[in-house]
């Protein structure tokens, strides 16, 4: 399988002031999927414009024809499976079956307290995700669901006619810990990693590759435990968070080298952030477009 190249577009631009054009350009450049973050606000963008993921993806679905679309990632921090399922089924219908749900446990950032609660400990985030994903799976595949859990409930929740994609739209489960990796193995059509966060500041590219190799091996072990062939599970790397985070977009050659090393680890998709000047995601737009148009051919 050839390595797919996708992009992540932050929802920080007004739709009629560059937002629509960015998503349409992503399709023109040939990206496989254009993802967006599903946050209420995020890091240095907190005090600036920031729009909702689901309405943005709905608008993007109407503005494009074949580009796949998705979240990277949605989390339980401010979502409930019942309402999310209804939105996803609607979005999958509007897009003609082009939606991928990236989903993860979330973190302790601004989303974690926006609804007035104290941020959950890592164990509780994992507990919630462990209940959230199986329930969402049922909600997207069954006409009517009733459920009573420790964190979430559903009472005769109706989701007719279900997803355009059958049996449901794909899940891309972001995980590095054992419990999340087991969820990816059981429920995911893809697994997502950003690398090892402990190496972000002071690690080396070689250490990062080794750490990611170890994560992929744990995924293979989790798949083997349930009799699943890990080759049938896509592996997605969201770039921008490894020690060499800036280098891949410095030149076409640098990207091909970076992507090739991760393809050799079994990754099937690399996601690069759409450039935003003056931020951690700043990059030369001409180089970015060259990578989008030419890198895949060099990685076949």
Beta strands, then each sheet from edge to edge (+ up, - down):
strand 1: 4-8
strand 2: 33-36
strand 3: 68-75
strand 4: 99-104
strand 5: 144-148
strand 6: 153-158
strand 7: 170-174
strand 8: 190-193
strand 9: 234-238
strand 10: 269-273
sheet 1: 1+ 2+ 3+ 4+ 7+ 8+ 9+ 10+ 1+
sheet 2: 5+ 6-
end
